[in-house]
Amino acid sequence: RSSAASDVYKRQALFFVRKMKMMQQNLAKMHFRIDLYEGLFWCNVKDRDDVLKMIKSSPLAKKPSLLEVPIREEFPPPPTLVRTNDFLAPYQAIVNTYGVPIYREVNPALFTAVTFPFMFGVMFGDVLHGILILFCGIYLLWAHKKSLLQTQSLLGFFSQYRYLLVMLGIFSVFCGLIYNEMASITLPIFKGCFRKVGNSDVQECVYPIGMDPTWSVSTNELVYFNSYKMKLATLIAFLHIFLGVILKGFNSIYFKKLSIFFCEVIPEVIFTLSVIGYLAFLIVYKWVSSWPVNNPPPSLLSMVFQVFLNPLSKPEFTMFSMDTQKTINTVLFLCAVISILWLLLAHPLFTIITRERRPNHPEQRHEFDPKYTPIEQIWVHNMKKKESLEESVGEIFLHQIIHTIEFGLGTLSNSASYLRLWALSLAHCQLSKVFFQLVVFPFINSNSPAVYSIFPAVIALACITFGILVGIDAVSYTHLTLPTSDLVQISVVAGSLKKK
């Protein structure tokens, strides 16, 4: 009992010390006049009445009042207040891990609510496994609505991610239908469109949804799925990265930072389209075009590499006529080089020119301005003091060089990192097949006609499926989805994100 009482006393003492520390820190930011503390703080317009009511309810407050101060250009930017609900809270927490958007900036959490579960589904695409995750999310929704879960329990901890689990399950089922996979078993929902004619396969129709089940019994199944999922990951990479650059352009237009738009966003768009966009175009063009058996299309990587290795010489790999391919290679190479030089030099030169045209004001003594209150005067003076500390020409170019290198290498490396979607999707599919073949196949191929002889295999496969393929794989894939769905998007979307 004495030990328990001592722990309670320690917690109370620690709470009191932290409370007093926070009070002193906030009082130090205020201006004291006679018996009045005056301070400025940001308050959401919708919360103004509640804040005033809370201050008036304090027994220490003597005639408190709130005076709305108009936001002036001299003031620092307001802090970011992001209102979330139970659905968006997990995605906002993921975004805040990497950075918080500035006031009135595009919030990447709204896009993450779609991209995060979708990319998880691309890696985890399986109908049965997705249904299991979906049922777990639905159960947590029901239990939370009925208040059956304790906050301190394990299920109570997972209940805050109930909507996330539902979204992960929905997208996993969707991608499983596209892959036509259900616990390593192909779903023949519709009749296959391939038939054997002599020694060749003839396609008679287009399968309504997803992969044709005939591919599961073909000899080149693994090669086909490898190619398809790798190209799909590349297309997702281009769309996701390009979305980030476009959102950065929207931010610069909204905040009227036209120098950022013309000196950074436009060259970034050109570079992204000339490199990753060209590869995405070749993938789609290769899919929609018919290629004769004796003249297969060239390697896509070879097509992209020759643009930068031999831009002006005769192209070795072509998908078009020789002259057209040479023109495309030359134009793409020039666009990439010009966009890098544009990104490297435009913004520093614009900053230097505008600085030289700015009139130089002699340093003035800090005096009281009657239009500001004392606390506002200190605030404005500190902001002007920070603005007066201008960067040198060398620092401006150095920062832009770092930004250019980071964007160029980041675009290429981030695009390559999306290939984990292909690799992990293939690994999950093959692992399901291995477990099915090792656990169930020996009982199916056995000579025992009894039905109950397969029960142990089914139970073992169910335990392996729920424990490894759903439990461990789902957690690891969720962790691996973070860099592709958020880190790439945030690093490209907002160069103005506040770093924590």
NORCORHU-V899615 format. One line per field, one symbol per residue. ss: DSSP state (2 for helix, 1 for strand, 0 for the rest). burial: I if it has 24 or more other C-alpha atoms within 12 Angstrom, else O. A space follows every 50 residues. Layout:
BEGIN
ss = ???
burial = ???
END
This chain:
BEGIN
ss = 02222222222222222222222222220011100111000000222222 22222200000000000000000000000000000000222222222201 00000002222222222222222200222222222222222222200000 00022222200222222222222222222001001000000001111001 11100000000022222000222222222222222222222222222222 22220002222222222222222222222222222222000000000002 22222222200000000000022222222222222222222222222222 22222220000000000000000222222222222222000022222222 22222222222222222022222222222222222222202222000000 22222222222222222222222222222222222222222220000100
burial = OOOOOOOOOOOOOOOOOOOOOOOOOOOOOOOOOOOOOOIIIIOOOOOOOO OOOOOOOOOOOOOOOOOOOOOOOOIOOOOOOIOOOOIIOIIIIIIIOIII IIOOIIIIIIIIIIIIIIIIIIIIIIIIIIIIIIIIIIIIIOOIOOOOOO OOOOOOOIIIIIIIIIIIIIIIIIIIIIIIIIIIIIIIOOOIOOOOOOOO OOOOOOOOOIIIIIIIOOOOOOOOIIOIIIIIIIIIIIIIIIIIIIIIII IIOOOOOOOIIIIIIIIIIIIIIIIIIIIIIIIOOIOOOOOOOOOOOOOI OOIIOIIIOOIOOOIIIIIOOOOOIIOIIIIIIOIIIOIIIIIIIIIIOI IOOOOOOOOOOOOOOOOOOOOOOOIIOIIIIOOOOOOOOOOOOOOOOOOI OOIIOOIIOIIIOIIIIIIIIIIIIIIIIIIIIOIIOOIIOOOOOOOOOO OOOOOOIIOOIIOIIIOOIIOOIIOOIIOIIIIIIIIIIIIIIIIIIOOO
END
